[in-house]
Amino acid sequence: MAASRKSSEENLSRVVLKHWREVVPDDRMAHLVKDATRAFLRALQVRLAKHDVPLGMWTFLRILWEKDGLTQRELSQAAGVMEPSTVTALRAMETRGYVLREQKPGNRKSIYVFLTPTGRWLENTLVPLAEEVNAIATEGVAAEDIATTRKVLLAILENLAGDEARLSQAEAAAQGNGSRRKRAKPRKPAAAAKQAQP
């Protein structure tokens, strides 16, 4: 069963590659980045599964290895995941003994997430797997091309972050104008007001 799943994953990667090389070699950058990301994640998922760590936990572990003791909300924001999904993942991680969730005295509202020794130990086991995937992905690619790719992707992120900020500001301004309009009482034009008088 596992062998057939691995075979179908390899076939999927080959189908995607053929699609890019033969069908749509000049398709939009967003699609190429999405397919490359999926290929990275599939390769990592196969390796994590051997250690019984679902891919969904990887994102949270990576963040906690960098900064332990975040609130559930901070962890959600850092992972770019909705809070209910974070809570579900953290419960599973707590059951496996990877994290502890605690409230601090005097703050019943926020729940803080801490790595257990087992969760911390996983870093030494799992990070090399991610490094292996990155090494495989960049095999045969010149160092200067990798540097250029990083530079281009960072520029893309910066451009899209700027766009998101502009759209948020425009939306906030539009909502502000809309609420002012709703609060303002409509005025009768002076001529109409005179005609309406008895």
N, C-alpha and C positions, 0 to 999 in steps of 0.2 A: 504493500500500500504506500509506504513512504517513498519507495523507489519510483513508483508511477507518479506520485505527486511531484517529486523532484524533476522527473522527465518532463511533465507538463509545464513546470515553471521554466525550464530551460527552453522548451519549445515556444513559450510565450515571449521570452526575451528575443528569440530568433525571429519570430513573427513581427515584433515591434521593430526590430532592426531592419528587416527586409522592407517593411512599410516605409521607413524613413529613407532608405537608400533607393528604392525603386518606385514607390507610389507618390510620395509627397516630400521630395528632398528639400523643397523650399517652403514648407509649411511654416506657420507662425512659431516664433521663439517660445512662446508660452507652452505650446504642445510638446516641443522638444524637451524643455526643462521638466515638464510634468512626467514624461515618459522616462527620462533619465532618473528622476527622483524615485519613481516606482521601481525601476531596476535596482537602484541602490537599496531600497527598503526590502525588496524580495531577497536580495543576496544576504542582507543582515538578518532578516527574519529566519531564514533557514539555519543560520548559525546560532541565533539566540534560542531557537526551539530545542537544540541539542542540550541546552542548559535549563530547559523548562521555563524560560522567561519570554512572555508574549511581547511582541513588538510595541504594543500600547504602553507597557511599563517602561520600556527603554527611554522614552522621551522624559518621563518624570525622574527616573534614576539619573540620567545625564545632568539634569538641572540641579538635583539635590547633591550630586557629587561636587558640583561647583559651589553651591551655597545651601547649606543645611538650615533647617529651622524656618522655612518660609511658611506663610499662611496658605491655606488651600486656595484662596483667591489669587494670591501672588503666583502660586504654582500654575494655576489655570492660565493666567495672563502670560506667564513666561512660556508656557507650552502652546499657547494659541488654541486652547481647548475650552469648551463650555464647562462651567462648574459642575453640573450634574455628572458629566463624563469623568471629570477629575475625581469626584467623590467615589464613583463606582470603581475606578482603577485603584485608588488609594485603599479602599476596603479590601480589595483582592491582594494588594501588596502587603497590607497589614496582616492578613490571614497567612500569607507565606512567610511572614517574619522579616520583611525587608524594611518596613517603616513603622513608626509609632506616631499616632495623632494625639496631640495633647492640647488642653486649654490652659492658658496661664492664669494664675490667681488674679482676680480683679478684672479679667477680660473674658467673659463668658461667650462673647460674640465670635471671636476668631479662633480657628483651630489651626495649630502649628504642626508641621510635618517634619519629623526627624528620622534620619537613617538609623537603623539598628546596626550592630556590628556585622551581621550577615549582609545587609544592604550595602554597607561600606565595602565589604570584602568583594562583592560582585564587581566592583569597578576594575579590580585587577584581572578579573576573569573575562569581562565583557568588552572593555575598551579595546584590547588587542584584536577582537573580532571585527570591530568597526574599522580599525586601522588596516586590517587585512582587506576588507571590502574596498576601502579607498585605494589601497595599493594595487589591487586587481583592476579597479576601474581606470586608473591612470597609467597602467602598464604600457610602455612603448610611446607614451606621450612626453615630448620634450619638456624640461623644467620651465623654460620660458613660455611655452604654450599653456602650461598649468597656471603660471603666474598671470598670464593674460586672461585666461578664463575666470580666475578669481576676481581680477580687476573688473572685467565686464559684468559679472554677476553682482558684484557689490554696487556698481554703477546702476544696474537695473533696479536693485533693491532701493537705492537712494532715490531714484527717479519715481518709483512707485510709492515710496513713503511720502515724498513731497506731494504727489498727486492726491494721496489719501488725505493728507492734512488740508490741502486746498478744498477738496470736496466736503470735508467735515466742517470747515469754516463757512463755506457757502451754505451748507445745510443749516448750520446754527444761525446764520444771519437770516436765512429765509424763515426759519421758525420764529425768530425774534420779531421779524416784521409782521408775520402772520398773527402773532399773539397781540401785538400792538393794535393791529387793525381790528381784532375782535373786541378789544377793550374799549376802543374809541367809540363814542356815541355818534351815530350818523347825524349830520347837520342838514337842515333844510336850506336850500338856496334862499337868499334874501328876497328875491322876487316872489318865489313860491310862498314864503312865510307871510309877505304882505297880502297876497291874494287870499290866503287862508284865514286872515283876520276878519271878523264880522263887521 
